[in-house]
Structure formats: structure tokens, C-alpha cells
Amino acid sequence: MLKKEKLKDIQNTLETLSILHQELLILKYELGLSYKEISALMNKNENTLKTHVRRAREEFTERFKEDIHDE
């Protein structure tokens, strides 16, 4: 039951992010693709992509903490 609730919280937080950030986090952490693979898939420079993934992860973490704290 707790696992389902945690997954729901994660999904809700993910949906608050931009589409780009959602896609990057899913490709990197759910599907386990490498930066090189994502870079090729999205036709973006690998270093630029790493920066976007870092920002997406930081934004997700901050929002997730806020959502959990508000409950």
C-alpha cells in the first residue's frame, strides 16, 4: 500500500514538470538510457543534455520534498 502511495506521489510530482524535464527523467531513470543514447535520440549535445537532466532532477527533488512536506 505504501509503495503504491509513493509511486502516486512520484507521478504527481513528475506531472508538475515541463514536458522536456519529464521526458528526460523518464528516459534516464525509468528506462535507464545513457546520456549518449538520450543525446542521440533527442538530437542534443551530450553536455547540454547532462545539464538539462541535472536541472530536471533538482527541480523534481525540490518539488517532491515540498509535496511530501505539505501532506
Residue pairs with C-beta under 8 A, 6 or more apart in sequence:
9 64
9 67
9 68
10 64
12 67
13 60
13 63
13 64
13 67
14 22
14 25
14 26
14 60
15 22
16 63
17 25
17 56
17 59
17 60
17 63
20 52
20 56
21 52
21 55
21 56
21 59
21 60
22 56
23 42
24 38
24 49
24 52
24 53
24 56
25 53
25 56
25 57
25 60
27 33
27 37
27 38
27 41
28 35
28 38
28 53
33 41
35 46
35 49
35 50
35 53
36 46
38 44
38 49
38 53
39 45
39 46
39 49
42 49
44 52
